[in-house]
Structure formats: C-alpha cells, structure tokens
Amino acid sequence: MNPKDRKPYPLTEEEKKSPVAKFYRETLACPNPKLMEILARGPMDPSKALMPEQIEKMYEPGYMEVETGYCILPNGAGYVAVNNVFPGVTIEMMQWWFAWHALEQIRYRIWNPLCHPTIAVADIDRDYIKDPNVPLAKKSQGVVHFVVEDIGGGEQNILIHFLDHDQMEGISDEKLEATHQTVFGGYGIVSSRGKDAPIDKAPAIMMHFCRETEEGVEFRTRFWVGYRWNKGKPMCVLPPGLSVPEVVPMGLAFHNVEEYSHLASILPEVYAEFGKDPI
C-alpha cells in the first residue's frame, strides 16, 4: 500500500496531553529519494548479497558493492540491505532511542504514525531499561519488544529479540569500538493477525550497524528473512524447497527507508527535548 493511501494511527486523548505529542505527525517525512530510486529499480543480484556468516565484513572500511537493495537468496531466504543516513545524530542518540521508544506506545507511534500501532515490553525488561546502573549501550541488548506493525499488508504481531552482542557470532565490542560503530541486532518472529492469518510464524535476523560519519551516523541495516540466531550462529530455518516471496523483502526494504527517513527528521529534536532525562 502506498504511504499516501494509509491513515495515521491517532493518539488517544491521554496521549495528546503527553509532551511527546508535539512530535506526532499525521504524514511521514519524505523518504530518502536516492534510496527509494535504487529500490525502485527492482531486485539486486543475489551474488552481491552479504550472507549472515560473513557479518564481520561490516567492520571493513568503506562500502560494499550493494549497500541498498533486496533479493531472494539461492537458499530461498529473503535479503534486505539499506544504508540510511542520519545527519546531526550520534551513536549515543541512537542507543538512547532504541531504549527510550520501547517504554510508551506514543514514543513508538511518533516513529511511524502510519505503521506503528503499539509496542510493549515485559515488566522485567522495563525495569532493566530504566535501571540507571545499566549502561546506555546495554539497554537495547537482552530485551524483547512486543510490537504490532503494518508495513502495507496488514497488521502483524512481531516479537523482536534484541540479543547481547556476545550471543551473535561475529559481533565483537572491541571491533565495533575500533571501527567507530555499534550494532542493534537479534531476530524477529512475525505472525499476521486476523482470522484468516496463517499459523506459520516467519523469523528474520535483523542487524542494524550504526557507524559514525562526518555528518552524523549511517544506519547500515541487514535483514535475512527465514533465518534466526541459534546458539550464537545464524541458521536458515526454511523447509527445503520453500522460498520467501520476493514481495516480502521488497516491502521490508521500502518500509525501512520510509520509517528511518522519518526518524532521522525528528530524532535530533526528540533527543534535545528528552535525552537528558532519566529513561
């Protein structure tokens, strides 16, 4: 569904009284035109995709041949790569956002008012995120976000497992620090909603590498749809012969550009307003 055809999820009367409400928009910021044009060309060459077992290549300086694109891999899994840019944003601001936005529905909704109905975390994770003794970088590790999201094909329930860095093979805090970046990573389990929704639940590995630039940060995302982390290793869980429909990574890629372009447009102001307060 075209974003112009979607209606925003409205704020509740109570949410309208929140100081966060000033950042609620009924329309999204213009998605990065360069990235949208790349995606509009169609699927990328699968031979140029990064496999999850090659994740350490993300530490290398410079850029891969394809930083933005989508395709179906030879094993049937879906692949998405997007390099979103965040002028005037720091790694610390991104770490703050990934902790802060999970604690209230309105915080999740200002990120994407067209696609983000609600979010929740378990009480134990809420206490962990709010604990002043937990370093900011750790507040988005070892927690689960329960979200409802609609990227154009109907609302979906998604469990997003943000893993500790040492739970993902190839992720090293030392290498991240040496290359002036961090990562928000783990896997999600997606299930559609409604009486006609399929029973099967679709997993996807999600890795957001956030790297400093002269202008701010770049957010180099990689998704592998049909994969999950298993005992620290990436594992494709698709049955033999089954392939993810191409529309899935395609829709995810466009959605990623749309919502991160919008986040880039509001995050500096949101952080200036709330970033110094206790989470």
Backbone bond lengths (Angstrom), bond angles and torsions (degrees), N, CA, C in turn:
res aa  C-N    CA-C-N  psi(-1)  N-CA   C-N-CA  omega(-1)  CA-C   N-CA-C  phi
1 M - - - 1.464 - - 1.524 109.99 -
2 N 1.320 116.50 133.94 1.458 121.13 177.42 1.524 109.68 -65.31
3 P 1.365 118.21 134.24 1.461 119.66 179.04 1.520 113.25 -52.93
4 K 1.335 117.83 -30.08 1.457 120.52 -179.26 1.524 111.88 -67.84
5 D 1.338 116.82 -20.57 1.455 120.83 -178.84 1.522 112.44 -91.16
6 R 1.316 117.85 -7.46 1.458 121.08 -177.88 1.526 110.84 -89.21
7 K 1.309 115.23 150.09 1.455 120.63 175.02 1.521 108.55 -102.69
8 P 1.323 117.80 141.15 1.464 119.80 -179.07 1.521 111.54 -70.18
9 Y 1.309 115.70 149.49 1.456 120.23 171.52 1.527 107.29 -74.47
10 P 1.331 117.98 121.54 1.467 119.58 -175.41 1.523 112.33 -75.03
11 L 1.302 115.64 157.16 1.454 121.11 172.87 1.519 109.84 -77.60
12 T 1.322 116.38 149.58 1.453 120.28 172.79 1.529 108.80 -74.27
13 E 1.319 116.32 165.75 1.464 119.83 178.66 1.529 110.70 -60.00
14 E 1.323 116.47 -36.97 1.460 120.00 178.81 1.526 110.70 -68.52
15 E 1.343 116.78 -39.86 1.460 120.41 -179.79 1.521 111.71 -66.29
16 K 1.317 116.99 -30.86 1.463 120.26 179.29 1.527 111.84 -63.23
17 K 1.335 116.66 -21.52 1.461 121.17 179.57 1.532 111.91 -86.46
18 S 1.317 116.51 -10.13 1.461 121.05 -177.42 1.523 110.85 -73.05
19 P 1.334 118.04 144.51 1.473 119.77 175.06 1.529 112.58 -63.56
20 V 1.335 116.84 -17.67 1.466 120.46 178.07 1.522 111.15 -72.83
21 A 1.336 117.11 -22.20 1.466 121.48 -174.21 1.526 112.75 -60.33
22 K 1.321 117.84 -24.80 1.469 120.13 -179.53 1.521 112.22 -63.41
23 F 1.338 116.53 -17.12 1.466 120.39 -179.48 1.529 112.61 -100.11
24 Y 1.327 116.15 5.33 1.466 120.16 177.98 1.523 109.60 -80.40
25 R 1.321 116.39 129.19 1.464 122.53 177.68 1.524 108.88 -122.79
26 E 1.314 116.91 142.81 1.462 119.81 178.45 1.520 112.22 -83.30
27 T 1.317 117.18 -11.24 1.463 121.71 176.03 1.522 108.79 -129.23
28 L 1.317 115.53 155.18 1.455 120.32 178.93 1.523 110.87 -84.31
29 A 1.318 115.18 153.04 1.462 119.72 170.18 1.526 108.64 -62.29
30 C 1.312 115.98 157.07 1.466 120.17 179.76 1.527 109.78 -60.40
31 P 1.328 118.26 123.50 1.465 119.13 178.30 1.520 111.19 -65.50
32 N 1.304 115.94 148.19 1.464 122.12 -177.65 1.530 110.37 -49.02
33 P 1.339 118.45 110.71 1.470 120.38 -173.74 1.522 113.51 -63.72
34 K 1.328 117.25 -33.24 1.466 120.18 179.45 1.521 110.65 -63.61
35 L 1.331 116.29 -44.91 1.458 119.91 -179.07 1.522 111.65 -70.03
36 M 1.325 116.62 -38.75 1.468 119.80 179.16 1.523 110.73 -64.31
37 E 1.329 116.50 -36.57 1.464 120.07 179.52 1.524 110.40 -67.27
38 I 1.323 116.94 -39.17 1.465 120.64 177.80 1.524 110.25 -61.73
39 L 1.323 116.89 -47.06 1.460 120.70 -178.54 1.522 111.85 -65.83
40 A 1.327 116.53 -32.88 1.463 120.76 -178.68 1.527 112.51 -67.20
41 R 1.320 117.55 -15.55 1.469 120.21 178.87 1.520 112.03 -72.44
42 G 1.322 117.21 -14.89 1.453 120.35 -178.56 1.514 112.19 107.16
43 P 1.321 117.41 -176.08 1.464 120.74 -174.79 1.521 113.17 -65.03
44 M 1.318 114.94 149.80 1.458 122.98 178.28 1.528 110.09 -81.40
45 D 1.316 116.10 171.18 1.459 122.79 174.58 1.532 108.59 -72.86
46 P 1.338 118.97 118.09 1.470 120.17 -178.55 1.524 113.91 -58.14
47 S 1.323 118.02 -25.40 1.466 119.83 -179.47 1.524 111.90 -67.88
48 K 1.338 116.94 -14.33 1.458 121.48 -179.89 1.527 112.54 -99.93
49 A 1.323 115.92 6.71 1.463 120.43 178.35 1.528 110.36 -79.70
50 L 1.314 115.48 153.03 1.460 122.21 174.38 1.520 108.26 -91.00
51 M 1.311 118.20 125.21 1.457 121.24 175.38 1.528 109.13 -83.06
52 P 1.326 118.03 151.56 1.470 119.11 -176.75 1.525 113.23 -61.95
53 E 1.325 117.04 -26.40 1.461 120.08 177.17 1.530 111.93 -70.38
54 Q 1.327 116.82 -12.74 1.471 121.84 -179.84 1.528 112.06 -102.00
55 I 1.306 117.31 20.45 1.462 120.62 -168.46 1.529 113.01 -62.10
56 E 1.324 117.19 -22.58 1.465 118.90 179.67 1.525 112.40 -67.05
57 K 1.308 117.83 -13.98 1.463 120.55 174.71 1.530 111.42 -63.87
58 M 1.335 116.73 -19.07 1.460 120.30 179.45 1.527 112.04 -69.10
59 Y 1.330 117.89 -13.59 1.464 121.03 176.14 1.521 112.05 -82.48
60 E 1.316 117.29 -16.07 1.457 120.48 -175.16 1.525 110.68 -69.13
61 P 1.334 118.16 144.23 1.472 120.27 178.79 1.524 110.72 -67.81
62 G 1.318 114.87 160.44 1.456 118.93 178.56 1.512 112.11 80.00
63 Y 1.322 115.24 -152.29 1.459 120.33 -172.10 1.520 111.17 -134.09
64 M 1.313 115.19 155.27 1.453 121.22 173.92 1.525 109.50 -78.71
65 E 1.309 115.80 165.97 1.457 119.28 -178.54 1.522 111.12 -60.43
66 V 1.323 116.78 -36.84 1.466 121.02 176.60 1.522 108.38 -123.46
67 E 1.316 116.66 110.34 1.463 122.45 177.23 1.522 111.59 -99.49
68 T 1.314 117.39 -17.61 1.462 121.82 178.19 1.523 108.36 -138.71
69 G 1.320 115.86 120.10 1.457 120.29 179.88 1.519 110.64 172.06
70 Y 1.320 115.40 178.17 1.466 120.94 178.47 1.521 108.63 -150.78
71 C 1.338 116.48 157.94 1.458 120.63 178.70 1.523 109.53 -171.92
72 I 1.324 115.30 176.32 1.455 122.64 169.23 1.523 107.57 -105.93
73 L 1.320 116.18 126.88 1.455 121.72 -179.07 1.531 110.83 -76.51
74 P 1.328 118.09 161.59 1.467 120.71 -179.60 1.528 114.34 -55.48
75 N 1.336 117.64 -28.46 1.466 120.02 179.27 1.522 112.95 -86.16
76 G 1.342 117.33 5.57 1.460 121.39 177.06 1.511 114.98 94.21
77 A 1.327 117.75 -9.18 1.464 120.89 179.98 1.524 110.59 -74.53
78 G 1.327 115.81 154.78 1.455 121.02 175.78 1.518 110.62 -90.66
79 Y 1.320 116.42 146.88 1.466 121.54 -178.97 1.516 109.65 -130.88
80 V 1.328 115.44 136.76 1.463 122.07 177.13 1.521 108.62 -135.46
81 A 1.318 116.09 134.56 1.465 122.71 171.78 1.523 107.65 -131.93
82 V 1.326 116.83 131.40 1.461 121.29 176.60 1.522 108.35 -142.97
83 N 1.319 116.24 136.17 1.461 121.10 175.43 1.526 108.33 -115.17
84 N 1.337 115.50 93.04 1.459 121.23 177.29 1.524 110.18 -86.21
85 V 1.327 116.53 146.81 1.460 121.08 -179.52 1.528 109.92 -111.89
86 F 1.330 115.06 142.65 1.463 122.54 -178.58 1.527 109.26 -127.63
87 P 1.321 118.83 86.49 1.467 120.34 177.33 1.529 110.82 -62.69
88 G 1.322 116.06 139.65 1.452 120.48 175.57 1.513 115.08 71.69
89 V 1.321 117.41 15.95 1.465 122.14 -178.71 1.525 108.85 -115.88
90 T 1.329 116.29 147.26 1.461 121.96 178.66 1.524 110.19 -113.37
91 I 1.320 115.73 166.02 1.468 120.23 175.22 1.521 110.11 -59.50
92 E 1.326 117.03 -41.38 1.467 120.34 179.23 1.527 111.31 -59.50
93 M 1.310 117.44 -38.99 1.464 120.75 178.68 1.524 110.93 -64.96
94 M 1.329 117.27 -39.07 1.459 120.15 178.13 1.525 110.61 -68.38
95 Q 1.324 117.97 -39.38 1.463 120.77 176.84 1.523 110.43 -62.70
96 W 1.317 115.70 -41.00 1.461 120.08 177.40 1.521 110.63 -62.49
97 W 1.328 117.23 -45.37 1.457 120.66 -177.26 1.525 111.37 -60.53
98 F 1.314 117.66 -44.95 1.460 119.98 -176.56 1.518 112.10 -67.72
99 A 1.322 117.93 -23.25 1.459 120.74 172.87 1.526 111.04 -83.53
100 W 1.312 116.39 -48.64 1.471 123.07 -171.27 1.518 113.01 -67.07
101 H 1.327 118.37 -43.08 1.469 119.62 -169.70 1.521 113.09 -69.11
102 A 1.337 117.97 -19.63 1.466 120.23 -175.11 1.521 113.26 -77.78
103 L 1.332 117.97 -10.67 1.460 120.42 -169.99 1.522 114.73 -90.29
104 E 1.330 118.13 -13.44 1.464 120.53 178.35 1.519 109.49 -144.47
105 Q 1.318 116.02 142.70 1.459 120.93 179.04 1.523 112.09 -58.07
106 I 1.325 117.57 -41.03 1.465 120.42 -177.14 1.531 110.93 -64.71
107 R 1.314 117.27 -32.70 1.466 120.01 179.14 1.526 110.31 -66.61
108 Y 1.317 116.30 -39.36 1.467 121.14 176.65 1.520 110.64 -68.96
109 R 1.317 116.45 -36.23 1.465 120.36 -175.12 1.524 112.58 -72.28
110 I 1.325 118.61 -33.88 1.471 118.49 179.23 1.522 111.27 -67.71
111 W 1.331 116.97 -20.94 1.463 121.19 177.13 1.524 110.33 -65.10
112 N 1.321 116.77 -43.30 1.462 120.81 179.79 1.522 108.36 -154.07
113 P 1.338 117.63 87.84 1.465 120.84 -175.68 1.520 113.87 -64.39
114 L 1.324 117.65 -16.49 1.468 120.58 -179.13 1.521 112.81 -88.24
115 C 1.318 117.06 -19.01 1.470 119.76 -169.77 1.522 114.79 -131.07
116 H 1.337 118.46 -5.07 1.458 121.28 -173.53 1.527 111.56 -116.31
117 P 1.330 118.15 87.91 1.462 119.83 177.96 1.526 113.65 -67.84
118 T 1.348 117.16 -49.20 1.459 116.91 -173.04 1.525 111.86 -159.39
119 I 1.323 114.51 162.66 1.465 122.94 178.50 1.522 108.35 -147.95
120 A 1.328 116.20 152.47 1.462 120.98 176.38 1.520 108.65 -154.67
121 V 1.326 114.95 157.26 1.463 121.51 171.97 1.521 107.44 -133.13
122 A 1.318 116.81 155.37 1.454 121.27 176.61 1.523 110.07 -66.30
123 D 1.324 116.26 155.19 1.464 120.38 -178.48 1.525 112.00 -56.72
124 I 1.324 116.86 -39.03 1.465 119.64 -178.90 1.527 111.16 -65.88
125 D 1.336 116.60 -35.45 1.465 119.70 177.04 1.523 111.28 -74.30
126 R 1.324 116.96 -35.92 1.469 120.48 176.47 1.531 110.02 -60.28
127 D 1.324 115.94 -46.61 1.466 119.72 179.41 1.526 111.08 -61.87
128 Y 1.324 116.09 -38.50 1.465 121.06 179.67 1.526 110.70 -65.15
129 I 1.333 116.91 -46.23 1.462 121.13 -178.96 1.528 111.13 -63.44
130 K 1.327 116.61 -37.54 1.466 120.72 -176.60 1.528 113.20 -84.51
131 D 1.312 117.44 -10.81 1.462 121.57 -177.91 1.535 109.64 -64.85
132 P 1.333 118.32 117.09 1.472 120.35 -178.44 1.525 113.11 -66.02
133 N 1.327 117.19 -15.18 1.462 120.24 179.75 1.528 112.93 -85.44
134 V 1.329 116.92 -9.82 1.465 120.96 177.49 1.524 108.03 -86.90
135 P 1.326 118.96 122.72 1.469 120.75 179.32 1.525 111.30 -57.85
136 L 1.323 116.12 146.80 1.460 121.03 -177.91 1.523 111.74 -53.77
137 A 1.322 117.48 -41.60 1.465 121.15 -177.65 1.520 112.34 -63.34
138 K 1.336 117.14 -24.15 1.462 120.88 -177.33 1.526 113.13 -90.30
139 K 1.322 117.69 -12.86 1.463 120.64 -173.88 1.531 113.30 -69.25
140 S 1.330 117.02 -16.68 1.462 120.44 176.53 1.525 110.83 -109.33
141 Q 1.322 116.34 24.56 1.463 121.93 175.70 1.523 109.23 -123.36
142 G 1.330 116.39 139.52 1.454 120.49 177.80 1.513 114.02 72.21
143 V 1.333 117.22 25.87 1.464 121.86 178.94 1.529 109.16 -127.83
144 V 1.331 115.12 160.55 1.464 121.19 179.57 1.522 108.95 -122.55
145 H 1.330 116.19 129.01 1.460 121.92 173.83 1.526 108.59 -100.61
146 F 1.326 116.21 128.00 1.459 121.91 173.60 1.522 106.53 -98.95
147 V 1.318 117.84 110.18 1.461 119.71 -176.01 1.520 110.82 -125.08
148 V 1.322 114.15 154.79 1.461 122.20 166.63 1.515 105.64 -114.27
149 E 1.327 116.12 128.66 1.459 120.95 -174.84 1.522 109.47 -141.65
150 D 1.322 115.57 147.37 1.465 121.59 177.15 1.522 108.00 -130.33
151 I 1.332 116.11 110.51 1.464 118.88 179.98 1.522 111.49 -98.36
152 G 1.336 115.79 14.68 1.455 119.87 175.58 1.512 114.15 124.09
153 G 1.333 117.18 -14.97 1.459 120.14 -178.85 1.512 113.22 -110.34
154 G 1.330 117.32 16.90 1.455 121.10 -177.71 1.517 111.14 109.15
155 E 1.311 116.01 158.54 1.461 120.86 -177.87 1.525 111.21 -66.60
156 Q 1.328 114.30 142.80 1.459 121.43 178.76 1.517 109.68 -130.97
157 N 1.333 116.19 142.38 1.455 121.57 170.00 1.522 107.96 -85.84
158 I 1.317 116.86 130.68 1.461 120.39 -178.50 1.529 109.72 -132.97
159 L 1.320 115.51 127.75 1.461 121.66 170.45 1.520 106.93 -100.24
160 I 1.315 116.70 114.67 1.461 120.94 -179.23 1.525 108.61 -104.48
161 H 1.318 116.06 111.00 1.456 122.29 -179.87 1.528 108.69 -93.57
162 F 1.323 116.78 104.65 1.463 121.02 174.01 1.531 107.80 -85.60
163 L 1.312 116.21 115.15 1.461 121.00 -173.89 1.522 112.10 -92.71
164 D 1.338 114.91 155.29 1.461 119.81 169.29 1.522 108.11 -63.49
165 H 1.311 116.47 147.92 1.460 119.80 -177.60 1.529 112.46 -58.36
166 D 1.337 116.88 -35.11 1.467 118.50 -178.18 1.526 112.72 -77.80
167 Q 1.328 117.35 0.78 1.463 121.18 175.08 1.524 112.12 -93.57
168 M 1.333 117.52 2.37 1.461 121.37 -177.77 1.521 109.26 -127.39
169 E 1.315 116.19 115.19 1.464 121.13 -178.17 1.528 110.64 -59.34
170 G 1.314 115.54 132.29 1.458 120.49 179.76 1.511 114.01 97.52
171 I 1.335 117.14 -10.84 1.466 120.39 179.91 1.524 109.03 -96.95
172 S 1.311 116.02 122.31 1.462 122.67 -176.97 1.517 109.44 -130.53
173 D 1.325 116.57 122.34 1.463 119.84 177.61 1.524 111.23 -61.24
174 E 1.323 116.80 -34.65 1.460 120.20 179.63 1.530 110.85 -64.97
175 K 1.325 116.80 -44.09 1.462 120.35 179.63 1.524 111.27 -69.86
176 L 1.325 116.73 -35.61 1.463 119.86 177.05 1.524 110.26 -62.44
177 E 1.322 116.31 -46.65 1.466 120.15 -179.52 1.521 110.91 -64.09
178 A 1.326 116.66 -40.66 1.464 120.62 -178.30 1.519 112.35 -66.03
179 T 1.331 116.70 -26.17 1.468 120.94 -178.95 1.528 111.92 -105.02
180 H 1.342 116.88 13.39 1.466 123.17 173.90 1.527 111.49 57.26
181 Q 1.327 114.31 51.91 1.452 118.61 177.78 1.519 110.31 -151.10
182 T 1.318 115.25 172.74 1.456 121.81 171.31 1.516 107.06 -140.17
183 V 1.322 115.64 178.94 1.461 119.18 178.88 1.524 109.33 -143.34
184 F 1.311 115.20 140.80 1.457 123.14 171.32 1.524 105.04 -111.63
185 G 1.326 117.18 110.18 1.456 117.97 -170.72 1.509 113.94 -141.74
186 G 1.321 113.78 163.68 1.450 121.20 178.29 1.512 109.73 161.13
187 Y 1.315 115.18 -139.57 1.459 118.90 177.48 1.523 109.48 -151.23
188 G 1.320 114.94 157.27 1.453 121.13 178.27 1.516 110.81 -120.44
189 I 1.319 115.67 152.35 1.462 122.61 173.35 1.519 106.57 -119.59
190 V 1.323 116.50 118.55 1.463 122.45 -173.47 1.519 110.05 -110.37
191 S 1.329 116.68 134.56 1.461 121.31 171.79 1.518 108.62 -138.52
192 S 1.332 116.47 137.30 1.459 120.95 179.09 1.521 109.87 -73.35
193 R 1.324 115.63 162.71 1.460 121.39 -178.70 1.525 109.78 -109.81
194 G 1.317 116.16 164.44 1.458 120.47 176.49 1.519 112.10 101.92
195 K 1.332 115.69 161.47 1.460 120.67 -174.51 1.518 113.01 -66.51
196 D 1.317 117.60 -24.84 1.460 120.70 -179.26 1.523 112.29 -97.30
197 A 1.317 116.70 9.88 1.463 119.96 -177.31 1.520 110.42 -71.46
198 P 1.314 117.80 144.92 1.462 120.35 177.64 1.519 111.25 -67.12
199 I 1.321 116.19 152.67 1.461 120.95 -179.95 1.523 110.90 -75.90
200 D 1.329 115.72 -35.29 1.461 120.13 -175.90 1.525 111.42 -58.88
201 K 1.303 115.61 144.01 1.463 122.20 177.05 1.524 108.71 -110.54
202 A 1.316 116.12 132.22 1.464 121.10 -174.35 1.525 110.13 -99.91
203 P 1.336 118.35 123.09 1.460 121.10 176.86 1.523 111.30 -92.17
204 A 1.313 115.68 159.18 1.465 120.87 174.63 1.522 109.09 -155.75
205 I 1.325 116.75 132.90 1.461 120.75 169.88 1.520 108.06 -78.37
206 M 1.314 115.55 136.66 1.461 122.69 -177.77 1.519 108.32 -128.76
207 M 1.324 117.08 125.22 1.458 121.48 179.01 1.523 108.72 -134.61
208 H 1.326 116.13 119.94 1.463 122.08 177.27 1.531 108.16 -111.28
209 F 1.315 117.40 104.03 1.467 121.81 176.24 1.527 108.57 -90.46
210 C 1.325 115.49 122.12 1.463 122.03 -176.52 1.526 108.10 -110.67
211 R 1.334 116.22 114.80 1.468 121.70 -172.69 1.526 110.94 -121.32
212 E 1.336 115.16 136.00 1.460 120.49 179.08 1.525 111.08 -67.44
213 T 1.334 115.40 142.35 1.462 122.45 172.37 1.525 107.84 -132.48
214 E 1.318 116.98 174.59 1.462 120.07 178.39 1.520 111.11 -65.62
215 E 1.325 117.49 -28.89 1.466 121.30 -176.50 1.525 112.85 -91.56
216 G 1.324 117.97 -19.61 1.458 121.50 -175.93 1.516 109.67 164.13
217 V 1.339 116.03 -115.17 1.460 120.26 174.27 1.522 108.72 -137.81
218 E 1.319 114.89 157.99 1.456 120.97 169.69 1.519 107.53 -117.31
219 F 1.309 115.25 142.50 1.455 123.02 -172.49 1.523 107.12 -113.71
220 R 1.327 115.49 95.98 1.467 121.77 -173.28 1.526 108.66 -94.43
221 T 1.313 115.29 98.91 1.459 122.68 -174.89 1.523 111.00 -92.63
222 R 1.333 115.27 143.27 1.459 122.07 170.87 1.527 108.65 -135.53
223 F 1.331 115.95 129.97 1.464 122.32 173.09 1.526 108.85 -119.14
224 W 1.319 115.17 140.38 1.462 121.56 169.59 1.527 107.07 -124.09
225 V 1.315 116.48 101.46 1.465 121.98 -176.02 1.525 108.61 -82.93
226 G 1.335 115.48 124.30 1.454 120.75 -174.21 1.518 112.17 106.36
227 Y 1.333 115.75 0.06 1.466 122.66 177.96 1.528 110.49 -113.38
228 R 1.316 115.40 158.84 1.456 122.54 167.31 1.530 108.33 -149.22
229 W 1.322 115.27 164.00 1.461 120.10 174.46 1.522 108.44 -82.43
230 N 1.323 117.14 132.52 1.458 122.60 179.52 1.527 108.78 -134.13
231 K 1.329 115.87 109.69 1.464 121.79 -177.96 1.526 111.23 53.39
232 G 1.319 115.19 40.96 1.453 121.52 175.35 1.505 115.47 87.59
233 K 1.326 117.51 -6.88 1.460 120.97 -177.77 1.529 110.61 -114.61
234 P 1.344 117.49 144.32 1.465 119.86 176.13 1.526 109.93 -72.46
235 M 1.333 116.44 134.65 1.460 120.77 -177.30 1.522 109.69 -135.83
236 C 1.332 116.27 127.68 1.458 120.62 174.10 1.519 107.95 -79.31
237 V 1.325 116.68 125.93 1.465 120.81 -175.94 1.528 111.96 -110.92
238 L 1.320 117.38 13.44 1.456 120.15 177.06 1.528 110.10 -71.55
239 P 1.326 118.25 137.35 1.464 120.06 174.34 1.526 110.27 -62.06
240 P 1.328 117.85 148.70 1.468 120.55 179.40 1.523 111.90 -54.44
241 G 1.316 115.53 133.10 1.457 120.60 178.02 1.513 114.81 87.20
242 L 1.332 117.18 -9.28 1.466 120.30 -179.81 1.520 109.82 -92.54
243 S 1.329 116.41 138.14 1.459 121.76 -179.95 1.520 109.92 -125.87
244 V 1.299 116.73 141.01 1.461 121.81 174.64 1.534 108.38 -67.84
245 P 1.332 119.19 132.95 1.471 119.87 176.30 1.528 110.87 -59.68
246 E 1.313 116.60 139.67 1.468 120.67 -176.93 1.522 112.35 -59.06
247 V 1.329 116.55 -29.34 1.460 120.00 -178.49 1.530 111.37 -62.18
248 V 1.329 117.77 -24.14 1.471 120.76 -178.30 1.526 111.41 -68.25
249 P 1.336 120.46 -58.29 1.469 117.99 177.05 1.519 112.90 -65.11
250 M 1.322 117.70 -31.51 1.461 119.85 177.63 1.528 110.49 -61.60
251 G 1.326 116.75 -50.42 1.457 120.39 179.78 1.511 112.20 -63.02
252 L 1.330 116.60 -38.83 1.459 120.70 179.54 1.521 111.14 -65.04
253 A 1.328 116.86 -38.25 1.466 120.79 -179.86 1.524 111.37 -65.38
254 F 1.330 116.91 -48.86 1.464 120.03 179.02 1.525 110.63 -62.49
255 H 1.326 116.41 -43.14 1.465 120.75 179.44 1.524 110.73 -60.37
256 N 1.318 116.81 -41.29 1.457 121.23 -179.67 1.521 111.25 -59.97
257 V 1.328 116.74 -45.55 1.467 120.12 178.91 1.523 110.34 -63.09
258 E 1.327 117.21 -43.35 1.464 121.06 -177.96 1.522 111.51 -60.81
259 E 1.337 117.05 -50.90 1.463 117.87 -172.82 1.524 113.02 -77.34
260 Y 1.320 118.18 -30.39 1.459 118.20 177.91 1.526 111.68 -79.63
261 S 1.316 117.77 -26.15 1.468 119.51 171.12 1.525 109.71 -64.79
262 H 1.337 115.99 -40.89 1.468 119.25 178.69 1.529 110.65 -67.17
263 L 1.325 116.67 -43.37 1.461 119.29 178.80 1.523 110.97 -60.56
264 A 1.326 117.05 -40.79 1.465 120.56 178.87 1.523 111.48 -60.50
265 S 1.337 116.50 -30.28 1.468 120.35 -177.52 1.521 113.07 -77.12
266 I 1.345 117.69 -22.04 1.468 119.87 -176.11 1.522 113.90 -114.04
267 L 1.328 118.59 -21.63 1.466 120.40 -170.65 1.525 114.05 -59.45
268 P 1.334 120.82 -44.16 1.468 118.02 179.70 1.529 112.98 -56.24
269 E 1.332 117.34 -40.90 1.466 120.52 -179.96 1.522 111.45 -72.69
270 V 1.329 117.14 -39.99 1.463 120.47 178.84 1.527 109.88 -62.70
271 Y 1.314 116.49 -43.27 1.461 120.16 -179.75 1.527 111.04 -67.02
272 A 1.322 117.00 -39.77 1.465 120.19 178.37 1.522 111.11 -61.05
273 E 1.327 116.43 -32.96 1.467 121.76 -178.06 1.528 112.21 -79.62
274 F 1.336 117.14 -41.69 1.467 120.47 -170.00 1.527 114.70 -121.82
275 G 1.321 117.64 -9.46 1.457 120.37 -170.87 1.513 115.70 -65.41
276 K 1.316 117.70 -22.40 1.462 119.97 -179.08 1.531 112.29 -93.87
277 D 1.327 116.74 -6.07 1.463 120.54 178.07 1.527 110.00 -82.76
278 P 1.329 118.16 157.65 1.470 119.50 173.05 1.528 109.54 -59.35
279 I 1.315 116.92 139.10 1.470 120.01 -179.80 1.519 109.61 -66.96
